Amino acid sequence: MATPQHPFAIKEPWTADLVQKRIQELGEWFHNMNLGGVETAPTHFLGNYPAVKWNHFSSAIPDDLRGKTVLDIGCNAGFYALEMKRRGADRVLGIDSSDHYLEQARFAADVTGLEIELANISVYEVKQLGEKFDLVLFLGVLYHLRYPLLALDLLRRHVVRDMLVVQSMLRGSCDVEPVEPDYPISETGVFEHPTFPQMYFVEKKYSHDPTNWWIPNRAGLEAMLRSAGFEIVAHPEPEVFVARISQQRASEIGDERIDVRRVIRGRE
Ligand SMILES: C[S@@+](CC[C@H](N)C(=O)[O-])C[C@H]1O[C@@H](n2cnc3c(N)ncnc32)[C@H](O)[C@@H]1O
């Protein structure tokens, strides 16, 4: 099926010993990367993560990214950003709201000699980038947000030129059924149905993590993507969706609808 993850070569003056020492100095790692034979998170609670995940959907992304620009939102220590550069992308920008993870990503880029740009910018601030990217990765971030639909709206409006790849934790039903365009107020049963689009709100913690806020079921994530102006073109792995801008939906929505000031004032 997909290409297995292969180690990143390291460049001089880095040696395996120096890499090992610096990995430890950089604290807890979420991304396990093999940097010249040294792993950054060999005891990861999800196994060899995210390589195991990547192996399931890497074939859904073009092998050859030459001539393309890539934005990796919530890039963490840079696993995916570096993979995109390894596929030849002209330019890869990784953004994250954590300086801790960005420091790890800077180190990984330095050690591998792969040139990626990194910046501490939140998904809510993407407008300030002032440009659209051919490929936008939005992996493992949606459920960490208090305002996930706003984030999707902002991505569609400001940074996605063509392809958006989304990965989210999903809970509840994996089945999707058609929904009616409207329901009378007397219809209450539909909300009991497990396939109706849903988001589970986590007031306290899930998996010991207080930043897990909203966890959709599959129908919920698909519906949010459509509502934000995307059409889903591939579903290579249970949690991963490849989407493209839906021209029809985009013109229905109109750009004004997701002006943040209007979002805060109105029902959107
Ligand atoms: C579960 S990790 C996913 C990392 C990586 N994208 C992946 O799929 O392996 C979530 C990442 O999103 C970042 N993050 C959380 N909230 C964010 C926000 N508002 N804007 C940008 N990054 C954010 C975290 O710092 C963390 O690096």
Ligand as a Chemical Component Dictionary entry (heavy atoms), coordinates in Angstrom:
data_LIG
# 
_chem_comp.id                   LIG 
_chem_comp.type                 NON-POLYMER 
_chem_comp.pdbx_formal_charge   0 
_chem_comp.three_letter_code    LIG 
# 
loop_
_chem_comp_atom.comp_id 
_chem_comp_atom.atom_id 
_chem_comp_atom.alt_atom_id 
_chem_comp_atom.type_symbol 
_chem_comp_atom.charge 
_chem_comp_atom.model_Cartn_x 
_chem_comp_atom.model_Cartn_y 
_chem_comp_atom.model_Cartn_z 
_chem_comp_atom.pdbx_ordinal 
LIG C1  C1  C 0  -1.847 16.235 18.297 1  
LIG S1  S1  S 1  -0.631 17.360 17.753 2  
LIG C2  C2  C 0  -0.621 16.986 16.022 3  
LIG C3  C3  C 0  0.707  17.245 15.409 4  
LIG C4  C4  C 0  0.823  16.895 13.926 5  
LIG N1  N1  N 0  0.061  17.789 13.090 6  
LIG C5  C5  C 0  0.429  15.478 13.695 7  
LIG O1  O1  O 0  -0.618 15.209 13.123 8  
LIG O2  O2  O -1 1.192  14.604 14.096 9  
LIG C6  C6  C 0  -1.450 18.933 17.809 10 
LIG C7  C7  C 0  -0.536 20.083 17.452 11 
LIG O3  O3  O 0  -1.368 21.223 17.225 12 
LIG C8  C8  C 0  -0.781 22.331 17.855 13 
LIG N2  N2  N 0  -1.863 23.312 18.094 14 
LIG C9  C9  C 0  -2.817 23.274 19.042 15 
LIG N3  N3  N 0  -3.618 24.354 18.939 16 
LIG C10 C10 C 0  -3.162 25.070 17.883 17 
LIG C11 C11 C 0  -3.561 26.284 17.290 18 
LIG N4  N4  N 0  -4.586 26.994 17.749 19 
LIG N5  N5  N 0  -2.866 26.738 16.223 20 
LIG C12 C12 C 0  -1.800 26.042 15.740 21 
LIG N6  N6  N 0  -1.358 24.884 16.287 22 
LIG C13 C13 C 0  -2.036 24.402 17.344 23 
LIG C14 C14 C 0  -0.134 21.766 19.103 24 
LIG O4  O4  O 0  0.853  22.614 19.628 25 
LIG C15 C15 C 0  0.415  20.458 18.557 26 
LIG O5  O5  O 0  1.703  20.611 18.041 27 
# 
loop_
_chem_comp_bond.comp_id 
_chem_comp_bond.atom_id_1 
_chem_comp_bond.atom_id_2 
_chem_comp_bond.value_order 
_chem_comp_bond.pdbx_ordinal 
LIG C1  S1  SING 1  
LIG S1  C2  SING 2  
LIG S1  C6  SING 3  
LIG C2  C3  SING 4  
LIG C3  C4  SING 5  
LIG C4  N1  SING 6  
LIG C4  C5  SING 7  
LIG C5  O1  DOUB 8  
LIG C5  O2  SING 9  
LIG C6  C7  SING 10 
LIG C7  O3  SING 11 
LIG C7  C15 SING 12 
LIG O3  C8  SING 13 
LIG C8  N2  SING 14 
LIG C8  C14 SING 15 
LIG N2  C9  SING 16 
LIG N2  C13 SING 17 
LIG C9  N3  DOUB 18 
LIG N3  C10 SING 19 
LIG C10 C11 SING 20 
LIG C10 C13 DOUB 21 
LIG C11 N4  SING 22 
LIG C11 N5  DOUB 23 
LIG N5  C12 SING 24 
LIG C12 N6  DOUB 25 
LIG N6  C13 SING 26 
LIG C14 O4  SING 27 
LIG C14 C15 SING 28 
LIG C15 O5  SING 29 
# 
